[in-house]
């Protein structure tokens, strides 16, 4: 009986891991489509000094890779991501260290000893924050000395002075160390707050209160120049078909 009980007893979640969240969400007044679309990968691994940083013994590195896909699936092109959060974590994210924002291997900013006093030169990482009118978040990213400096835009968005997640540059990565690990596949949700000319809005995966719609298209809307080339190609194909038909009729 003891063996049977052990077999049916719930097992602890596997530590560490990686998960990608693809979603669209949010709404703007007067705009019929989604406010934004996003692809966010969350990974947790044992910290390693191979990255050139000094990590505390037994610590874990959390990496959040963010791609702003606004402009896809009917979403508003110029939405910026001004806050990124994680929710429903099994373990707390108390006293994070080695906070870094990077893109394509380039360091954008650092906040090695996390500052929560409102004077951080990079993103804050704080435990048990509130957002969206009271949604609890274990982590909230927001630069306290100028949010727009580190806001994350889509590749073709027009705002300047922000990080753009174009394919060449890759996603924007927020990474930091924590003393206890967690599995992103164990009920963890992602929160995004978007902001644009139409206002600000947010959504969180896995919730009904500010729900997101899972799934982001892998294809993008062609640029006008591309559409013109496609049209030119179609015209050429039709012209060839007409010439071939005329030749057959002549024979």
N, C-alpha and C positions, 0 to 999 in steps of 0.2 A: 504493500500500500504506500509505503514511504517513497518507493521508486516511482510509482504511478503518479503520486502527488508532485514529485520533482519534475516529471515529464510534462505535466499539464500546467505547472506554475509558470507565470509570465516571465520571460527572460529579459534582462536589462538590454536597453538599446545599444547597438554597436557604436562604439565611440568613433568620432571622426566621420569622414565621408564627404560627399559632394552632391549637390543638387542644382539643377537649372530650372528657374521659374520663367516661363514665357507668358506674358499677359498684356491685356489692354485694360484701361479703366479710367475713372474720373469723368467729370462732365463740366462743361462750361455753359453758362446761361446764353441761350440763343444759338448754340452750336449743336448740330444734330449728331455728330459722330463722337467717338471717344476723345477724351482730353489728351491721352498719351498711350503709347505702347512701349513695352520694356522687355528686355531679356537680362535676367540677373542670375549669376552663378555664385553659390555660396559653398565654400570648402573649408574644412577644418583638418589640420594636420599637426603632428608633433613639430614644435619649433626646431629649426636647424640653423646653426651659425654659418652655414654655407652661403647665406644671402648677404653676408657682410655685417649683420647686426649682432649685437650681444643680447642673447635671450636668457631669461631666468631658467634655471634647471626645472625640468618637468612642465614647462609652459607649452601652450598650443597657439598656433597662428591661424587666425580667421581671415580669409580673403573673400572679398565681395567684388566680383567683376560685373560692371554695370554697362549695358549697352542701351542707349536711348534710341528706340525705333519709332519715335513719333513721326507721323507722316504716313505710316502704313495702316492698312485696314480702316481707313477713314478717320484716323486720328489727326489731331491738330499738329502741324509740322513744327511750330516754334515753341512747343512746350519744353521747359527746362526742368530737370530734376533737382530740387533744392534740398530735399531731405530723403534719406534712405534709412529704413529701420528693419530690425528683425523682431519677431514676436513669438511667444509660446516656447521660449527656450527652457530646457530642463534645468540647466545651470545658469547662474547669474554671470554677468560680465563685469564683475567688480574689478576696479583698479586695472584697466587695460594699459598696455605699454606698447612702445614701438609703433605708434600710429603713423601710417604713411599713405599718401595718395600718389599713385604711379600710373603711367600710361606708356605702353610700348617700351618698358624698361627704364623710362625716365622718371625721376622723382619730382613730383609737382610741389609737394609740401610735406613737412613732418611735424609731429607733435609727440616727441619721444616719451616724455612723461606727461600723460594726458592732463590737460587743463580744463577744469569745469567751472572756472570763475568768470567766463565770458570774455576772456582775453586770449583765447587760443588763436595762433596764427594759421592753424590748419583745422581739420575737422575735429569736433568733439566726439568722444565716445562715452556715453553716459548710460547708467543703469536705471531702469524703471522710470523712463521718461513718459510724458503724456503727449498725445498728438490726436488730431482729428476730433477734438472735443472730448477727449478722455480715454482713447484707446491706449492701453498700456503697451509700451515698447521697451524691450530689453536694450535696444541700441538705437541711437538716433544720430545721424551724421549731419552736421550743420556747421559751417565756418562762422565763428562768432565775430570775425573782423572783416566782414564783407562776403555775404553768402554768394553773391553773383560771381565773385572771382573763381569759385570752385563749382558753380552750377554746371550740370552735365547736359549738353544739348545733343540733338540728333545730328547726323552727318551733314545733312543739307539745310539745316536751320540757318536763319540769317543773323541771329544775335552774335555779337562779337564779345571777346573778353571772357569766353567760357570754354570749357573742355568739350570737344566734339568727338563722338565715338565713331569716327570714320573707319572703314576696314583697314586702312594703312596704319592708323595709330592704334587700333584695337580698343577694347573696352577700358573704361576707367576703373582702376582697382583701389579699393579701400582695404587696407590690411592692418591688423593689430594683434597683440598677444593677450591671451587670457590664461588664468591659472587652472581652469577646469575645462574639459572639452565637451562637445555635444555633437549629435548627429543631425545634419540638416534635413535628413529624410524622416525624422521623428517628430512630425507635426509642426515644424518650424514654418512660419509665414514671413513674407516680405511685404514691407510697406513702402510706398512711394508717394511723395508729395510733388505735384507738378505745378508749374507757374508759367503763365504766358500773358500775352496782351489781353486775353479774355478773362483773366482772373487767376485764382489758385484753386487747386482741387487735389484729391488724393484717393487712393484705394489700397486695400490690403488683401492679399491672397488668402483664401480659406475662410473669409468672414462674409456675413450678410450685411453688416452695418455699412461698410464702405467697400463693397465687393468689387473684385476684378473679374474680368472675363478671361479664362485661360486660353492660351494659344496665340502666337504671333506669327503672321505669315513669313515664310522664308524668302519670298520674292518681294522685290520693291517695285514701286510704280516707275516706269521708264521716264527719263527726263524728256522735255519737249524735243531736244535735238535727236535723241534716240528714236522717238516716235517718228520724226521726220525721215530718219534713215530707213526705218521699217517701212514707212509709206513709199519711199523711193524704191526699195527692194520689191515691194508688191507691184508697183507700176512696171518695173523691169520684167518681172515674171509674167505679168499679163501681156506685155508687149511681145515677149518671146512666144507665148502660146498663140497669139494672133498671127504672128509670122509663120509659125508651123502650120496652123490651120489653112492659111492662104496658100502655102506651098502644096499641101495635100490636095486642095481644090484644083490647083493649077495642073497637077499630075493627072 
